[in-house]
Amino acid sequence: MLMRDLLIAGFVLCGVIIGVLIALGELPRSRIASSAHLFGHILRTRSGTVTVVLFWWWVGWHFLVAPH
């Protein structure tokens, strides 16, 4: 049970860090790229597009599919 709690806490911490970076990227004159700029840069290449699609597939499979 302890390992599961640590894993969940790690995911929550990563989510909070990502949220803070996205918020900082939206501030005027920020040195951090906005999420729109970042995804625009990633999606310029076919390998970037495939990676994003596979990531979203993985997220959907692991978090949205109901177990049998």
C-alpha positions in Angstrom: 0.0 0.0 0.0 2.9 2.4 0.8 4.4 2.0 -2.7 1.0 2.7 -4.4 0.7 5.9 -2.3 4.2 7.0 -3.2 3.5 6.4 -6.9 0.2 8.4 -6.7 2.0 11.2 -4.9 4.7 11.2 -7.6 2.1 11.5 -10.4 0.4 14.3 -8.5 3.7 16.2 -8.0 4.5 15.8 -11.7 1.0 17.2 -12.6 1.5 20.2 -10.3 4.9 20.9 -11.8 3.5 20.7 -15.3 0.6 23.0 -14.3 3.0 25.6 -12.9 5.2 25.5 -16.0 2.2 26.0 -18.2 0.9 28.9 -16.1 4.4 30.5 -16.1 4.6 30.1 -19.9 1.4 32.1 -20.4 2.8 35.1 -18.5 3.8 38.1 -20.6 7.6 38.2 -21.4 8.1 34.8 -19.9 11.3 32.9 -20.8 9.4 29.6 -20.6 7.6 28.6 -23.9 3.9 28.5 -23.9 2.2 25.2 -24.3 0.8 26.2 -27.7 4.3 27.1 -28.9 5.7 23.9 -27.5 3.1 21.7 -29.1 3.4 23.6 -32.4 7.1 22.9 -32.4 6.7 19.2 -31.5 3.9 18.6 -34.1 6.0 20.0 -37.0 7.6 16.6 -37.5 6.0 13.3 -38.3 7.9 11.6 -35.4 6.6 14.3 -33.0 3.1 13.8 -34.1 3.3 10.0 -33.8 4.8 10.4 -30.3 2.0 12.6 -29.2 -0.7 10.3 -30.6 0.9 7.2 -29.0 1.1 9.1 -25.7 -2.5 10.0 -25.8 -3.4 6.4 -26.7 -1.4 5.2 -23.7 -3.1 7.6 -21.3 -6.5 6.7 -22.6 -5.8 3.0 -22.4 -4.5 3.1 -18.8 -6.8 5.6 -17.3 -10.1 5.6 -19.3 -10.6 1.9 -20.2 -12.7 0.1 -17.5 -11.1 -3.1 -16.2 -13.0 -6.3 -16.9 
